[in-house]
Amino acid sequence: MFSRYLMRALALAVGLYCIALIFQSALVLHFDTSPNLGSHIEQLGLGLLAGAIFAVSCPWLTARRPALTTLIAASVFAGLQALLLQDDASLSKLAEGWLGFLAGLRMISAVLKSWSALYERHLESYGGEAHGVRHRSDRRPNMRDWNAGQYLKFEDERTRPAIDLLARVPLTDPKRCIDLGCGPGNSTELLARRYPNAEIIGLDSSDAMLEKARQRLPHLAFEKGDISAWAPSAPFDLIFANAALQWVPEHAALLPRLVAALNPGGCLAVQVPDNFNEPSHVLMRDVAARGPWAQRLGGAVTAREKIGSFGDYYARLKGAGCSVGLWRTTYVHCLDDADAIVEWVKGTGLRPFLDPLDEAEQATFLALYRSEIAHAYPTQFDGKVLLPFPRLFLVARRS
Ligand SMILES: C[S@@+](CC[C@H](N)C(=O)[O-])C[C@H]1O[C@@H](n2cnc3c(N)ncnc32)[C@H](O)[C@@H]1O
């Protein structure tokens, strides 16, 4: 927060200073008086150039601690200038170089950020994240609780992958099962139907979802808890997590810990949406990066975990002593229109983008997003739209 205000104040100072310089140069051109205007502009220009070069060449540095890195880099630049100018170094020249550097770095960073997809890829190659994006442990945007009603608008479509996942679980008579991220109980109900004699528990961090789940399945136990910190007192035969782990930081690293909570012969069954690069999700990031909310929505981009590769999941589960089955399916959902796609993602992926905005901003965001979606998902001959939705599945059995 402090750094954002500091940066704004500095940007304003640089802007005012530039206006003053332009005004001064207009006077000089008119009256032909100031002897050293050239060198003033030179220092500012040099600073701008150095800042711009720094922003392009060291995004991994500027992405990590933007305010601190910018201030340190600009001060180093001013120090170098002082060395080069030696006797000719005056405080005003050094300040001009320093301010120029800040302005150059911030301007180029802003341009890079507006090309967010490109920038993310650029940063990813350094293992970093975009300006304004919080870091792994601390990057969740302010998210409100889940809206169970919104989520259940597409209950049949959302439950289909859970049915397919459960169909691949080879257990016939498990004694203890848990549904991690059970949501409103739709996936838990599948477990209860298939294993009527088992003890079945649902775990979720959302009060709203738990309330719905308890109403739906009053005879089952539902617990509030965070999957990241989950440490059961007794092992399970089945750990089921449908469409939940993508919300858990570093979920791939969590897998061996989940396997350790299984009895020998027990199963871990997981499904995660693999739609980060689908238009529905690319477009929400684009709209977020283009609007006046870009800064505030920086964290939304990474609120959901990136899905790992087959090789990554395989190695972690094999290393934990499991036999492993992995597959990816693209469901093609036939929806009424583009609005239905927006309604769908409002219940899940769009939440981190909408929650930090006020009502008016949400309406503007949704209008922009809707028009992009309408272009990306053309209407079929019968007026419907098709939403391809890839999902990744894994079933691991502990030996
Ligand atoms: C998309 S819903 C999935 C609901 C259900 N399992 C299904 O198959 O439709 C994701 C659920 O995971 C829960 N969740 C997300 N992060 C969680 C965490 N760290 N700990 C516990 N639950 C979490 C959310 O509250 C939400 O209810």
Ligand as a Chemical Component Dictionary entry (heavy atoms), coordinates in Angstrom:
data_LIG
# 
_chem_comp.id                   LIG 
_chem_comp.type                 NON-POLYMER 
_chem_comp.pdbx_formal_charge   0 
_chem_comp.three_letter_code    LIG 
# 
loop_
_chem_comp_atom.comp_id 
_chem_comp_atom.atom_id 
_chem_comp_atom.alt_atom_id 
_chem_comp_atom.type_symbol 
_chem_comp_atom.charge 
_chem_comp_atom.model_Cartn_x 
_chem_comp_atom.model_Cartn_y 
_chem_comp_atom.model_Cartn_z 
_chem_comp_atom.pdbx_ordinal 
LIG C1  C1  C 0  -15.063 -25.616 -7.298 1  
LIG S1  S1  S 1  -15.565 -26.111 -5.702 2  
LIG C2  C2  C 0  -15.652 -27.884 -5.859 3  
LIG C3  C3  C 0  -16.821 -28.438 -5.124 4  
LIG C4  C4  C 0  -17.060 -29.929 -5.299 5  
LIG N1  N1  N 0  -15.946 -30.722 -4.827 6  
LIG C5  C5  C 0  -17.383 -30.326 -6.717 7  
LIG O1  O1  O 0  -16.936 -31.391 -7.128 8  
LIG O2  O2  O -1 -18.106 -29.619 -7.433 9  
LIG C6  C6  C 0  -14.058 -25.869 -4.818 10 
LIG C7  C7  C 0  -14.251 -25.973 -3.312 11 
LIG O3  O3  O 0  -12.958 -26.034 -2.720 12 
LIG C8  C8  C 0  -12.975 -25.283 -1.539 13 
LIG N2  N2  N 0  -11.611 -24.868 -1.204 14 
LIG C9  C9  C 0  -10.799 -24.069 -1.912 15 
LIG N3  N3  N 0  -9.617  -23.931 -1.293 16 
LIG C10 C10 C 0  -9.697  -24.670 -0.159 17 
LIG C11 C11 C 0  -8.804  -24.934 0.902  18 
LIG N4  N4  N 0  -7.564  -24.413 0.909  19 
LIG N5  N5  N 0  -9.217  -25.719 1.911  20 
LIG C12 C12 C 0  -10.457 -26.257 1.920  21 
LIG N6  N6  N 0  -11.346 -26.048 0.921  22 
LIG C13 C13 C 0  -10.981 -25.270 -0.100 23 
LIG C14 C14 C 0  -13.881 -24.117 -1.831 24 
LIG O4  O4  O 0  -14.392 -23.537 -0.659 25 
LIG C15 C15 C 0  -14.941 -24.774 -2.710 26 
LIG O5  O5  O 0  -16.025 -25.188 -1.961 27 
# 
loop_
_chem_comp_bond.comp_id 
_chem_comp_bond.atom_id_1 
_chem_comp_bond.atom_id_2 
_chem_comp_bond.value_order 
_chem_comp_bond.pdbx_ordinal 
LIG C1  S1  SING 1  
LIG S1  C2  SING 2  
LIG S1  C6  SING 3  
LIG C2  C3  SING 4  
LIG C3  C4  SING 5  
LIG C4  N1  SING 6  
LIG C4  C5  SING 7  
LIG C5  O1  DOUB 8  
LIG C5  O2  SING 9  
LIG C6  C7  SING 10 
LIG C7  O3  SING 11 
LIG C7  C15 SING 12 
LIG O3  C8  SING 13 
LIG C8  N2  SING 14 
LIG C8  C14 SING 15 
LIG N2  C9  SING 16 
LIG N2  C13 SING 17 
LIG C9  N3  DOUB 18 
LIG N3  C10 SING 19 
LIG C10 C11 SING 20 
LIG C10 C13 DOUB 21 
LIG C11 N4  SING 22 
LIG C11 N5  DOUB 23 
LIG N5  C12 SING 24 
LIG C12 N6  DOUB 25 
LIG N6  C13 SING 26 
LIG C14 O4  SING 27 
LIG C14 C15 SING 28 
LIG C15 O5  SING 29 
# 
